[in-house]
């Protein structure tokens, strides 16, 4: 009778390959997330200074992308998630303080982002921020 605790060489190799494969998939997911995140950030960086049509309900205005801010990844932020960054917009239009906005741009298309008002500039314009974590 075979000892149930013994495993064949083939079984051991298959199990080891499964563990190694899981590690590769995990690393692959992290690499894919990093590539996608970097492409997303660079896509927005190309649009700094561009004007976006903004709509929230019946409120319509324009926002200018002023800055893309890259954030440091915290030690507990999984590598498989996108790198955190934020977008800073400015406007002189009267728009609601916070909420879900539809932003449209010819190169980007239409995206839905949650924006919150973060301040006023001395020039009278208002600043809004979108955070990607």
C-alpha positions as CSV (number, residue, x, y, z in Angstrom):
1,X,0.0,0.0,0.0
2,X,1.3,3.4,-0.9
3,X,1.9,6.0,1.7
4,X,-0.7,8.8,1.2
5,X,1.9,11.4,2.3
6,X,4.3,10.5,-0.5
7,X,4.0,12.5,-3.7
8,X,5.4,11.5,-7.0
9,X,8.2,13.5,-8.7
10,X,5.8,14.5,-11.4
11,X,3.3,15.7,-8.8
12,X,5.9,17.7,-7.0
13,X,7.1,19.3,-10.3
14,X,3.5,20.1,-11.2
15,X,2.8,21.7,-7.9
16,X,6.0,23.7,-8.0
17,X,5.2,24.9,-11.6
18,X,1.7,26.0,-10.3
19,X,3.3,28.1,-7.5
20,X,5.8,29.6,-9.9
21,X,3.1,30.2,-12.5
22,X,1.0,32.1,-9.9
23,X,4.0,34.2,-9.0
24,X,4.5,35.0,-12.7
25,X,0.8,35.9,-13.1
26,X,1.0,38.1,-10.0
27,X,4.1,39.9,-11.3
28,X,2.5,40.1,-14.8
29,X,-0.5,41.8,-13.3
30,X,1.7,44.3,-11.5
31,X,3.7,45.0,-14.6
32,X,0.5,45.4,-16.7
33,X,-1.0,47.8,-14.1
34,X,2.2,49.9,-14.1
35,X,2.3,50.1,-17.9
36,X,-1.4,51.0,-18.0
37,X,-1.0,53.6,-15.2
38,X,2.0,55.2,-16.8
39,X,0.2,55.4,-20.2
40,X,-2.8,57.0,-18.5
41,X,-0.7,59.6,-16.7
42,X,1.3,60.4,-19.8
43,X,-2.0,60.8,-21.7
44,X,-3.2,63.4,-19.3
45,X,0.3,65.1,-19.1
46,X,0.1,65.7,-22.9
47,X,-3.2,67.6,-22.3
48,X,-1.9,70.1,-19.7
49,X,-3.1,73.5,-20.7
50,X,-6.0,72.0,-22.7
51,X,-9.6,73.0,-22.3
52,X,-12.3,70.5,-21.4
53,X,-16.0,71.0,-21.7
54,X,-17.5,70.2,-18.3
55,X,-21.1,69.3,-17.5
56,X,-22.8,68.4,-14.2
57,X,-26.5,68.2,-14.5
58,X,-27.7,71.5,-16.0
59,X,-24.4,73.3,-15.2
60,X,-22.1,73.7,-18.2
61,X,-18.7,75.3,-18.3
62,X,-15.1,74.8,-19.3
63,X,-12.1,73.6,-17.2
64,X,-8.5,73.9,-18.1
65,X,-6.1,71.1,-17.1
66,X,-3.5,73.0,-15.1
67,X,-1.4,70.2,-13.7
68,X,-0.9,66.4,-13.4
69,X,0.5,65.5,-10.0
70,X,2.2,62.1,-9.5
71,X,1.8,60.8,-5.9
72,X,4.2,58.4,-4.1
73,X,2.8,54.9,-3.7
74,X,2.5,54.0,0.0
75,X,4.0,50.8,1.3
76,X,0.6,49.2,1.7
77,X,-0.5,50.2,-1.9
78,X,-0.5,47.0,-3.9
79,X,1.7,47.1,-7.0
80,X,-1.1,45.5,-9.0
81,X,-3.1,48.8,-8.7
82,X,-2.5,51.9,-10.7
83,X,0.1,54.4,-9.5
84,X,-1.8,57.2,-7.7
85,X,-2.0,60.6,-9.3
86,X,-4.3,63.7,-9.4
87,X,-5.4,66.2,-12.0
88,X,-5.8,69.9,-11.1
89,X,-8.2,71.9,-13.2
90,X,-9.0,75.6,-13.2
91,X,-12.0,77.5,-14.3
92,X,-13.6,81.0,-14.2
93,X,-17.0,79.4,-14.7
94,X,-19.6,79.1,-12.0
95,X,-19.7,75.3,-11.5
96,X,-21.0,73.3,-8.5
97,X,-18.5,72.7,-5.7
98,X,-18.2,68.9,-5.9
99,X,-19.6,66.0,-7.7
100,X,-19.5,63.8,-10.8
101,X,-18.7,65.8,-13.9
102,X,-18.7,64.7,-17.5
103,X,-15.6,66.1,-19.2
104,X,-15.1,66.1,-22.9
105,X,-12.0,66.7,-25.0
106,X,-11.4,66.0,-28.7
107,X,-8.4,63.7,-28.0
108,X,-9.7,62.0,-24.9
109,X,-13.3,61.7,-25.6
110,X,-15.8,61.9,-22.8
111,X,-14.9,60.8,-19.3
112,X,-16.9,60.9,-16.0
113,X,-14.8,62.1,-13.1
114,X,-15.6,63.1,-9.5
115,X,-14.2,66.6,-9.0
116,X,-13.9,68.5,-5.7
117,X,-13.2,72.2,-5.3
118,X,-9.8,72.7,-3.7
119,X,-9.4,76.5,-3.8
120,X,-9.4,79.9,-5.4
121,X,-6.5,81.6,-7.2
122,X,-5.8,85.3,-6.8
123,X,-6.9,85.7,-10.4
124,X,-10.4,84.8,-9.5
125,X,-10.4,81.3,-11.0
126,X,-11.5,78.2,-9.1
127,X,-9.4,75.0,-8.7
128,X,-10.9,71.5,-8.9
129,X,-9.1,68.2,-8.4
130,X,-9.7,64.7,-9.5
131,X,-7.8,62.0,-7.5
132,X,-6.8,58.6,-8.9
133,X,-5.8,56.2,-6.2
